[in-house]
Amino acid sequence: MANKRDELVEKYILHIKDKFGETPDTEFLYKVTVALGPSIYNRDSATVSSSDESELERVKKNFLIKKLGMSDGPELMEGIHKVMSIYGASVRTKYRAVVYYMLARHFKKESVYA
């Protein structure tokens, strides 16, 4: 029987296939999901609001800079906006795990989760 996290990962896989047109690396997606901890179960923290600049700043600061160890620069926000735009303005529920997965791939930082 699938647990709640497995059910969420299945949802994330569908979003990556539907919105980004690619088949995700499920092992890597699982690592990103596990690293997010209990936040994936909270409706508010499980998603990212692409229209909220302060939220995008937090993604940049807490994920790209702190977690992935990147240096601040305009390319970080450009990457975030690119992922958000591919995810689609019409998609109201942008899952944090999917956003982080796509950002880690965009910046070729999968090794952080190795």
Rosetta blueprint (number, residue, H / E / L):
1 M L
2 A L
3 N L
4 K H
5 R H
6 D H
7 E H
8 L H
9 V H
10 E H
11 K H
12 Y H
13 I H
14 L H
15 H H
16 I H
17 K H
18 D H
19 K H
20 F H
21 G L
22 E L
23 T L
24 P L
25 D L
26 T H
27 E H
28 F H
29 L H
30 Y H
31 K H
32 V H
33 T H
34 V H
35 A H
36 L L
37 G H
38 P H
39 S H
40 I H
41 Y H
42 N L
43 R L
44 D L
45 S L
46 A L
47 T E
48 V L
49 S L
50 S L
51 S L
52 D L
53 E H
54 S H
55 E H
56 L H
57 E H
58 R H
59 V H
60 K H
61 K H
62 N H
63 F H
64 L H
65 I H
66 K H
67 K H
68 L L
69 G L
70 M L
71 S L
72 D L
73 G L
74 P H
75 E H
76 L H
77 M H
78 E H
79 G H
80 I H
81 H H
82 K H
83 V H
84 M H
85 S H
86 I H
87 Y H
88 G L
89 A L
90 S L
91 V L
92 R L
93 T L
94 K L
95 Y E
96 R H
97 A H
98 V H
99 V H
100 Y H
101 Y H
102 M H
103 L H
104 A H
105 R H
106 H H
107 F L
108 K L
109 K L
110 E H
111 S H
112 V H
113 Y H
114 A L
